[in-house]
Amino acid sequence: MNIIIPALLLMLTGVVYSGWRLATLAPLPPLWRWIIGLGWGVIFVVVMLCFIMRTQIPVAVSRILNPLGLSWMVYLLYLVMIFLAIDLLRLIPLLRPWLQPSWPLAGLVLGVLIAIFSWGSYTYHQKVRVPLDIQVEKPLEKPLKIIGISDLHLGYTIGREELSRWVQLINAERPDLILIAGDLVDGDVRPVLEDRLAELVNQLEAPIYACLGNHEYLGGEAREKNFIRQTKIQLLQDSVATFEDKLYIIGRDDATNRRRRSLRELTAGLDRTRPILLLDHQPRHLEEAEQAGIDLQLSGHTHRGQVFPLNLVVDQLFERAHGYHRRGATQYYVSSGIGIWGGKYRIGTQSEYAVISLRPQAN
């Protein structure tokens, strides 16, 4: 709650500033300037109401308004950045005459926005295959091929068509094992159930293990598990599974649950000669996995900010916000996610799936 109010005030400031700059971008009559400025403010109010009440309004309405509203937040961010850049450049006397309100300037701003978001949409839909060679100092009869994904965010934005493509992509790898590091659903589970997405998940041709993410808690799926029960996914919620008597898979409950069990408790009594894999949605306190003797931790959550410059901010918030990391004998991979929260744009980041070759260390 402490961060919500400052975030809303910052967003409101951005709305007022960008609304004013939109209204004065071109030489329009005063009436049209008022219409544009106030209209931009009304959109902000509608977006906030739709987000707050998304579980109370009909699914068909939310399917339209929720993706549009979340995309609008990205548009707002880039409008503010562009207008700030213009205002700073106006401080240079030589450039000032070229940056006065005009139709060419409005056209330039529109063209820049179209280029940015066309590229962002293209980048999002190009799923990046990340090969990882993970060697462990423990015996394995043969290497295991593991698909590691996170942050699917199935729901209003991502439905049957996109999930079907992901299933084909993963099955084409012929994995031995699939690991999902949380945020399987995007809060409200109603569209997931209505679209029968469990049918598609069950087409994955390998055993699936998953942990919970914060978005499962936002929508109540962490408590009800209505969707997960319909799938072949083995949910690990502060629990441990043994895969083919070869290795352990630990799934921690999400950090949203402040009473979740410690890694020390979860690893007590395990045979330390076997590889131990950990699913923990939020990559916080990475030292805990090292102290617990984990061989490989898979996390997600960060999306690496999704769009520039948020990726720069997220990089400072986590020891490792994205990619491969190592602490002693413990290896980590923090995925930027195969799916998305909000608008389907990746700007300066990528949507990805990890193809992990887990094998014993060569002598």
SULQUILIN-V943196 format. One record per residue. RES is the residue in one letter. PSI is psi in whole degrees, -180 to 180 (* if undefined). BURIAL is # if it has 16 or more other ideal C-beta (glycine too) atoms within 10 Angstrom, else .. D_LAST is the distance of its C-alpha to the last C-alpha in Angstrom with 1 decimal. Layout:
# SULQUILIN-V943196
RES | PSI | BURIAL | D_LAST
RES | PSI | BURIAL | D_LAST
This chain:
# SULQUILIN-V943196
M | -32 | . | 52.4
N | -30 | . | 52.3
I | -18 | . | 50.6
I | -48 | . | 52.6
I | -49 | . | 55.9
P | -37 | . | 54.7
A | -42 | . | 52.7
L | -40 | . | 55.9
L | -39 | . | 58.0
L | -41 | . | 55.7
M | -42 | # | 55.8
L | -40 | . | 59.6
T | -43 | . | 59.9
G | -38 | # | 57.9
V | -46 | # | 60.1
V | -47 | . | 63.3
Y | -49 | # | 62.1
S | -34 | # | 60.8
G | -42 | # | 63.9
W | -42 | . | 66.2
R | -34 | # | 64.4
L | -43 | # | 64.4
A | -23 | # | 68.1
T | 14 | . | 68.9
L | -32 | # | 66.5
A | 157 | # | 69.3
P | 82 | . | 73.1
L | 157 | # | 74.1
P | 153 | . | 77.3
P | -39 | . | 77.1
L | -44 | . | 77.2
W | -32 | . | 74.1
R | -41 | # | 72.3
W | -41 | . | 73.1
I | -45 | . | 72.0
I | -47 | # | 68.6
G | -49 | # | 68.0
L | -37 | . | 69.1
G | -39 | . | 67.4
W | -39 | # | 64.1
G | -38 | . | 64.7
V | -40 | . | 65.7
I | -42 | # | 62.4
F | -45 | # | 60.6
V | -44 | . | 62.6
V | -43 | . | 62.0
V | -46 | # | 58.2
M | -42 | . | 58.1
L | -41 | . | 60.3
C | -38 | # | 58.2
F | -43 | . | 55.0
I | -37 | . | 56.6
M | 19 | . | 58.4
R | -27 | # | 55.8
T | -9 | . | 55.6
Q | -23 | . | 59.4
I | 160 | . | 60.4
P | 146 | . | 60.1
V | -41 | # | 56.8
A | -37 | . | 58.4
V | -43 | . | 59.6
S | -31 | # | 56.3
R | -30 | # | 54.4
I | -50 | . | 56.5
L | -37 | # | 57.0
N | -51 | # | 53.6
P | -39 | # | 51.6
L | -42 | # | 54.5
G | -43 | # | 54.8
L | -33 | # | 51.1
S | -37 | # | 51.1
W | -34 | # | 54.2
M | -36 | # | 52.3
V | -41 | # | 50.0
Y | -42 | # | 53.2
L | -46 | # | 54.7
L | -46 | # | 51.8
Y | -30 | # | 52.0
L | -45 | # | 55.8
V | -44 | # | 55.7
M | -44 | . | 53.2
I | -44 | # | 55.3
F | -36 | # | 58.6
L | -40 | . | 57.3
A | -42 | . | 56.1
I | -45 | # | 59.6
D | -35 | . | 61.4
L | -40 | . | 59.4
L | -26 | . | 60.0
R | -17 | . | 63.7
L | -15 | . | 63.8
I | 113 | . | 63.6
P | -37 | . | 67.2
L | -31 | . | 66.4
L | -16 | . | 64.6
R | -45 | . | 66.9
P | -29 | . | 69.4
W | -14 | . | 66.7
L | 16 | # | 65.3
Q | 156 | . | 68.6
P | 125 | . | 69.0
S | 163 | . | 69.4
W | -38 | . | 68.6
P | -39 | . | 66.3
L | -42 | # | 64.3
A | -41 | . | 64.1
G | -38 | . | 63.0
L | -45 | # | 60.3
V | -45 | # | 59.0
L | -43 | . | 59.0
G | -40 | . | 57.2
V | -44 | . | 54.5
L | -44 | . | 54.0
I | -42 | . | 53.9
A | -45 | . | 51.3
I | -48 | # | 49.0
F | -24 | # | 49.2
S | -44 | . | 48.9
W | -43 | . | 45.7
G | -39 | # | 44.5
S | -44 | . | 45.3
Y | -46 | . | 43.6
T | -40 | # | 40.4
Y | -43 | # | 40.4
H | -11 | . | 40.7
Q | 93 | . | 37.8
K | 128 | # | 34.8
V | 127 | . | 31.7
R | 117 | . | 28.5
V | 104 | # | 25.6
P | 135 | . | 22.1
L | 125 | # | 19.4
D | 104 | . | 15.6
I | 113 | # | 14.6
Q | 134 | . | 11.1
V | 148 | # | 11.3
E | 45 | . | 9.6
K | 154 | # | 11.3
P | 142 | . | 11.4
L | 135 | # | 13.2
E | -39 | . | 14.6
K | 159 | . | 14.7
P | 147 | . | 14.8
L | 138 | # | 18.1
K | 118 | # | 20.5
I | 132 | # | 22.6
I | 123 | # | 25.7
G | 121 | # | 26.5
I | 165 | # | 30.1
S | 167 | # | 32.7
D | 57 | # | 36.4
L | -37 | # | 38.0
H | 48 | # | 41.4
L | 139 | # | 43.1
G | -130 | # | 46.8
Y | -37 | # | 49.7
T | -39 | # | 47.7
I | 117 | # | 45.0
G | -148 | # | 46.3
R | -46 | . | 45.9
E | -47 | . | 45.7
E | -42 | # | 42.8
L | -37 | # | 40.9
S | -41 | . | 41.3
R | -39 | . | 39.6
W | -41 | # | 36.7
V | -44 | # | 36.3
Q | -40 | . | 36.3
L | -45 | . | 33.8
I | -44 | # | 31.3
N | -31 | . | 32.0
A | -22 | . | 31.4
E | -15 | # | 27.7
R | 58 | . | 27.5
P | 158 | # | 25.5
D | -22 | # | 24.2
L | 144 | # | 25.4
I | 130 | # | 27.8
L | 132 | # | 27.9
I | 119 | # | 31.1
A | 50 | # | 31.2
G | 168 | # | 34.9
D | 52 | # | 38.3
L | -42 | # | 38.6
V | 155 | # | 42.3
D | 65 | # | 44.4
G | -101 | # | 46.6
D | 122 | # | 49.5
V | -7 | # | 48.4
R | -49 | # | 51.7
P | -28 | # | 50.9
V | -42 | # | 47.5
L | -42 | . | 49.4
E | -36 | . | 52.3
D | -1 | # | 50.0
R | 48 | . | 48.2
L | -18 | # | 44.8
A | -34 | # | 43.3
E | -40 | . | 43.9
L | -42 | # | 41.7
V | -39 | # | 38.9
N | -5 | . | 39.0
Q | -8 | . | 38.4
L | 133 | # | 34.8
E | 46 | . | 32.8
A | 158 | # | 30.0
P | 142 | # | 30.1
I | 131 | # | 31.0
Y | 143 | # | 30.6
A | 154 | # | 32.4
C | 171 | # | 33.6
L | 155 | # | 36.9
G | 178 | # | 37.8
N | -29 | # | 40.9
H | -25 | # | 42.8
E | -33 | # | 42.7
Y | -36 | # | 44.6
L | -36 | # | 47.0
G | -1 | # | 48.2
G | -2 | . | 48.1
E | -28 | # | 45.5
A | -30 | # | 43.4
R | -46 | . | 46.3
E | -39 | . | 47.6
K | 35 | # | 44.6
N | -39 | . | 47.1
F | -47 | # | 44.8
I | -35 | # | 41.4
R | -26 | . | 43.1
Q | -7 | # | 44.0
T | 172 | # | 40.5
K | 5 | . | 37.4
I | 133 | # | 35.6
Q | 108 | . | 34.4
L | 128 | # | 35.4
L | 105 | # | 33.5
Q | 92 | # | 35.9
D | 49 | # | 34.5
S | 170 | . | 32.9
V | 137 | # | 29.6
A | 151 | . | 28.6
T | 125 | . | 26.0
F | 112 | # | 24.7
E | 36 | . | 24.4
D | 24 | . | 23.2
K | -37 | # | 19.8
L | 166 | # | 20.3
Y | 144 | # | 23.1
I | 120 | # | 25.2
I | 133 | # | 27.5
G | 115 | # | 30.5
R | 145 | # | 32.5
D | 156 | # | 36.2
D | 154 | # | 37.2
A | -12 | # | 38.2
T | -36 | # | 41.7
N | 101 | . | 41.9
R | -7 | . | 42.1
R | 16 | . | 41.8
R | 156 | # | 38.5
R | 153 | . | 36.2
S | 160 | . | 33.7
L | -31 | # | 29.9
R | -41 | . | 30.1
E | -43 | . | 32.4
L | -27 | # | 30.5
T | -4 | # | 27.2
A | 130 | . | 29.0
G | -1 | . | 28.1
L | 150 | . | 25.0
D | 108 | . | 22.1
R | -3 | . | 19.5
T | -12 | . | 16.6
R | 148 | # | 17.4
P | 141 | # | 17.0
I | 117 | # | 20.3
L | 145 | # | 21.9
L | 131 | # | 25.1
L | 117 | # | 28.1
D | 111 | # | 30.5
H | -51 | # | 33.0
Q | 123 | # | 33.9
P | 61 | # | 31.2
R | 153 | . | 32.9
H | 58 | . | 31.6
L | -21 | # | 28.0
E | -24 | . | 27.4
E | -39 | # | 28.2
A | -40 | # | 25.1
E | -45 | # | 22.9
Q | -29 | . | 25.0
A | -2 | # | 24.8
G | 28 | . | 21.0
I | 140 | # | 21.0
D | -42 | # | 17.8
L | 128 | # | 19.8
Q | 132 | # | 23.5
L | 126 | # | 25.6
S | 174 | # | 29.1
G | -125 | # | 32.0
H | -45 | # | 35.6
T | -29 | # | 36.0
H | 5 | # | 36.4
R | 38 | # | 35.8
G | -15 | # | 39.6
Q | -52 | # | 40.2
V | 148 | # | 42.5
F | 139 | # | 42.9
P | 14 | . | 43.7
L | -26 | # | 42.6
N | -35 | # | 38.9
L | -36 | . | 39.5
V | -48 | . | 41.0
V | -35 | # | 38.3
D | -29 | . | 35.6
Q | -15 | . | 37.4
L | -19 | . | 37.7
F | 149 | # | 34.0
E | -40 | . | 31.0
R | 110 | # | 29.4
A | -18 | # | 32.0
H | 139 | # | 29.9
G | -170 | . | 26.4
Y | 145 | . | 22.9
H | 157 | # | 22.6
R | 140 | . | 20.2
R | 108 | # | 21.1
G | -127 | . | 18.5
A | -4 | . | 16.0
T | 129 | # | 18.6
Q | 150 | # | 18.8
Y | 148 | # | 22.2
Y | 122 | # | 24.1
V | 112 | # | 27.8
S | 143 | # | 29.6
S | 1 | # | 32.9
G | 144 | # | 34.0
I | -26 | # | 34.8
G | -152 | # | 38.5
I | 153 | # | 41.0
W | 120 | # | 43.5
G | -148 | # | 46.8
G | 147 | # | 47.6
K | 70 | # | 45.2
Y | 137 | # | 44.3
R | 113 | # | 41.1
I | 106 | # | 42.0
G | 6 | . | 39.2
T | -178 | # | 36.8
Q | 153 | # | 35.3
S | 136 | # | 35.2
E | 166 | # | 31.8
Y | 139 | # | 29.4
A | 134 | # | 25.6
V | 104 | # | 23.4
I | 126 | # | 20.2
S | 106 | . | 17.1
L | 119 | # | 15.4
R | 159 | # | 11.9
P | 150 | . | 8.9
Q | 133 | . | 6.4
A | 138 | . | 3.8
N | * | . | 0.0
